[in-house]
Amino acid sequence: EVTKQERDAQFKALIDLLHSVPHDIFNGFDITRAHFESVGVEIGVDILIPKRISTTARPVIVRIHGGFLVSVIAGIDAQTYRGIQITGSSLFPAWFSKWILDFADEHAAIILSPNYRLLPEVKGRDIIQDMANFWTWVQSGGPGRHLASVGRSNVAMNLAQTLLVGESAGKIITFNS
């Protein structure tokens, strides 16, 4: 039988491993954070733009992050005194598959990586509603308006060439959104 101390040590080892994935996997991209609204809540969308120059409208990859659909906080950051979130984050490197970044770079595609509200604070239907509101934001030109507001109006997206991918829990959301 595993003791509480052994279980805590295993959990800490997992957290340390997850946090060891370097953030430099994003070095080939400029990243900006936009927001869409869902039932009165502002939800972040990370937009990753390959640094490779493109003079044409870029294809789009919508990448729905995994993370068990739940918010798990593991300890407190000693610098900020804020909780360290280990799941449910659109830019958490351990959950961001490198093949998506490589594919985006190869095709000069823009990645839209939305967040969504998480269990247990909301119910599953609320997550689906968040994604419906995300798609409305995309279709109404939200990403383009955001890019223009941050001085990137030269970056155009071709929504007719959209690839939808989901990882783990994100895959469940892709089938329901």
HELIX and SHEET records of a PDB file:
HELIX    1   1 LYS A    4  HIS A   19  1                                  16    
HELIX    2   2 HIS A   23  PHE A   26  5                                   4    
HELIX    3   3 PRO A   93  TRP A   95  5                                   3    
HELIX    4   4 LYS A   98  HIS A  107  1                                  10    
HELIX    5   5 GLY A  124  GLN A  139  1                                  16    
HELIX    6   6 GLY A  142  SER A  149  1                                   8    
HELIX    7   7 ALA A  169  PHE A  175  1                                   7    
SHEET    1   A 5 PHE A  29  SER A  38  0                                        
SHEET    2   A 5 VAL A  41  PRO A  50 -1                                        
SHEET    3   A 5 ILE A 110  PRO A 114 -1                                        
SHEET    4   A 5 ARG A  58  ILE A  64  1                                        
SHEET    5   A 5 MET A 157  GLY A 166  1                                        
SHEET    1   B 2 ILE A  73  ILE A  76  0                                        
SHEET    2   B 2 GLY A  83  GLN A  85 -1                                        
END                                                                             
